[in-house]
């Protein structure tokens, strides 16, 4: 340990010398650190590391140091933490891993066993964990928040943060401050009333809670923030819907101002006329809300999408920085939310400074610099029955992390281009049907269904360079003082780009699509880059545009690189769109049963893919599964929960005729795949 401390100290002195001063007019470079102690590297959520051993000149010598296979994992979205020589991260269903950062060996793991506790909320995504004072904090999909001993993995406490009977899940990363741990939740799409809660780190005791949307008049009484919000909703909305707004992803703590910024989700249902006839902004949905960190009391809000109608969450990463704007240093918050604009907001006042279009946007012309409200275009709320909206409901930018480099002054953002068709009326086959709306993807413009890495100038509000990717669903970014930007993509390539020009300087085939962010750290004077490779997340429900050929059973891994690394990546199947469909040609399918199954299959599509196209998501492509060939086996799994320990919940609420229809629909999709061969 002493030698490691000496090495760390020496490296810290060297880095301090190289980073002294920073650049005038930009955020000072962070204090040197060799660890990656938070999901975005630091409390300012920049995704930037001051390490520079791996730089423009040396990155070409980067090689694999080690790889760790993670059996049973599927969608990997987390950014590992590196603390004290160990990597800590979460898997698809919130299993926590502690791994030796030099050898790649698992030290311990902890399974929250949601399949036992609440199998209705097993889920398939988790974005990471937090660390403080020897403890790991993370949340399971079922809503439980845990504290573990970082040395042993022993559970210290666990607390339910949501009503286990409500349709609310937790996939986000806790944030830590003042001896408290704060967490939000998802569930806006199903109408759940969203909130953010702070707990005591030592005991798990609730300290405060802030609701995103108002409740009943009795619940709002004595709370000025809720009373003000209630005026922007229909008087009786709370009797019909919980309102939504659940803060499912990013929360940022501002040390300088001692406050929290909470990014909130969409209002529910999507159709504003259904939740608030006659108008109303529906506060505090699709907003950034500033809260006093100690008490959770409301300070200010900025609503990005008043009366949101398109699932335009504002839950995306919020980066804190100091920028020189019009000759004056401004403390700002930067966010690239779903709606396609990049916002620079004054942290002191909550007033927007500027906003530019970072992608294709057709719902608004601009953001009014005086009012801060979007200047909306006509016909965007499906007044005529249908609207095609850019960006699509997953956003121009989603949960994939962006990174801000204070040396270049640029923000490196994973951007997507696609549109969503919103249509009123009865359900349409293979479209998502939510709150009286058919929601489907739409392709008509050049560049649709593609992803781009954009180096964005937040002062000039324009791109400095871009890198076009072949597929839309790509990974988060990491920026370093070595003048590099790292990003993985859906094809399975991890690359390093020149932070100033976008030129690719290094790349490697990771053998699996990447949606997580890389991280970097140093041990013993040697710098490492680690990334989780595990394609998935919403690729299933959007399989029509996100299926790039990765299979559910393909290995998911943690990969770590260093200069001079020469380990060999274990072999794994390449991505392929070929389907090994299963069939029993002697069985006759009933067209009426198939039609019933098609109508209900959207309940399965979140995991198994739209139209039963698996897309390498969190569950198998059922066209390739032998289980639907046998009625009894299918009922044992889908109704009886025979595979719940492996992540497949029981759907006991469906009657036998519906389940049989779903089985026959799956069979019909397999036969269709065979017929195309």
C-alpha positions, 0 to 999 in steps of 0.5 A: 500500500505504501508504494502505491501511495507514493506512486499516486502522490508522484503522479499527482505532483506531475499532473499538477505541474502539467495542468497548472493554470488551465486556460483563461475564460474557461472552467479551471481544470479539476484538481488532479486525481488518479481515481474515477470516484463518481459516475461522471468523474466528479460532482460537476458531472463533466465526464472529464479526467485530468490524466494525460499519460494516454494522449494524442501521441501515445494513444496508438500504443493502447492495448487490452490489459484484461477482459472480464466476461459477465455471464447473465448480463445483457444491457450494460449502461453503467460507468464503473467507479475506480476507488482504491484499486477496485472497480465498482459497477452494476449490471443489467438487474443491479447486481453490484460487482467489485473487481480488482482494477489491475487483474480483472478478477471479481473480488465480490458481487451482490445480487439484490434478488429482485426476482424474489422480492418483487418479480414484477419489477425485475427490469433490465437496466441500471446506470450505476452506483455511488461511493462515500466513506467506505460504502457503496450506494445503489438502487435496484429496479424494484425501488430499493436503495441499498448501502453496502460495505465497499470492502466486503459487499455486506449489506448495511441497510436497504429501504424502499424508495417507491410504493412496491405496488405502483408502476415505478422503477429505479434505474438511475444513479444515486447522488451523495452530499451532506451525509445524504443519498438522493434518488429519483425513479421512473414511471411517468409513462404509466402516470405515477406521480414522480418525486426525489427523496434524500436519505441519511447515508448512515441509516437509510432514514428519509430526510426529505422528499420533493414531489415533481407534480402536485397532488390533491388539494389536501396534499398541496396545502401548505406547500407554495411550490405545489400550490403554484404548480396546481394552477397549471393543471386541470383542477381534477387531474390528480383523480385521473392520473398521477401526472408523471415527471419522475426524475429517472436519471440525472441529479446534480449537486452544486457545491458552490451554491449548495443546491441540487438540480433535478431533471424531470420527466414527461407529463402523463399521459402524453396527450395534453388534452387528456391530462389538462384540457384547456391549457396549462404548462403542467409544472414541474414536468420536463423541467430542471428544478433547483432545490435547497440541498439541506431541506429539499425546498424549491428554489427555482425551475426552468421548464424546457417543454411547457405542456410537453406532448412528446415524451421530451424528458429533461432528465439528461446529464446536467454539467456545471461549469464557468464560461466566459459569455459576453466578456463575463464569467458566468456560473452555468448549467449545461444540458442536452435534453431529449428535445434537440436543443443544447441549453446553457442556463445561469445556475444562480438565477435559473434563467436560460442564457442560450439554446441552440439546436444540436440535432434535427428539430421540427417542433420549435423554431427557437427558444425565445431569449427573453421568456425562455419559452420555445417558439413552437411550430403549428400542428405539433400536438397532433391537432389534425390527428397525426404529427411527425416529430423530430427528435423521436421520443428517445431524444436527440440525446438520451441517457448516454453521457456527454463530456465537457473538456475545460481545455477545449471548451467543448462538450462531446455529445452523443446525438441521434436523428429519428422521428416519432409519429404520434397518431390519435385513434385505435391501436395499430399493429406493432405500434406502441399504444399509450394513453390513446396515442399510437406511437411509431417510428418514422423515416423520411429524411437523410440522416434518419436513424443514425447517430453522431458524435458532436463536439459542441461549442456551448458559448457559440452554440454551434458544432465544431466537428462531428463524427457520423456513426453507422447506427443510431444507438451509441455509447457515452463519452469520456474526455481527458487532459490528453486531448482525447475523447473516447466513445464506443458505438453500436457496431462494437468499436471503441475509438479515441478522437482528437478532442480539437479536430475529431480525427480518429487516432485509435480504435479497437473492436470490442466484440459487442456494441457499447452504450456505456461511457468509458472511464479512466484512472491510474494505478502505480503511475499507469493510466487505464481506460475501462468500459462495459460492453453490453448492447441493449436498453431500448434497442428492444422496444425500438428494434425496427431501427436499433437491431444491428445484429447483436444476440442476447446470448453474446458475451457481455464484458468489462474491458480495460486498456493500457499503453502496451497492453497485449491481452487477447480478447476472448472470441465471441460471435460477430453481430449478424442479422441472420435468424435461426428460427424454430418451427414445428411445421406440423402445427397449424396456427389459428389466424384469430389466435395470432391476431389476439397475440399480436395485439397483446405482444406489445407487453412483451416487446419492451424486452423481446422486441417489436414484432418479436425482433429481439435486437440483442436487447435484455431478452432472447429473440423468441423466434429462435427459442424452442419454448414457444413450440411447446404449449406446456413449456410456454405456459410454465415460463410465461404464466408460472414464472419458471425462469423468473430467477433468470429475469423472465417475470410471470404474466399471470394476469393474462388469461390462457387464451391470450397467452396462447395467442401470444405463443401462436403470434411468436410462432407466426413470426418465426415462420415468416423469418424462415419464409424469407430465407 
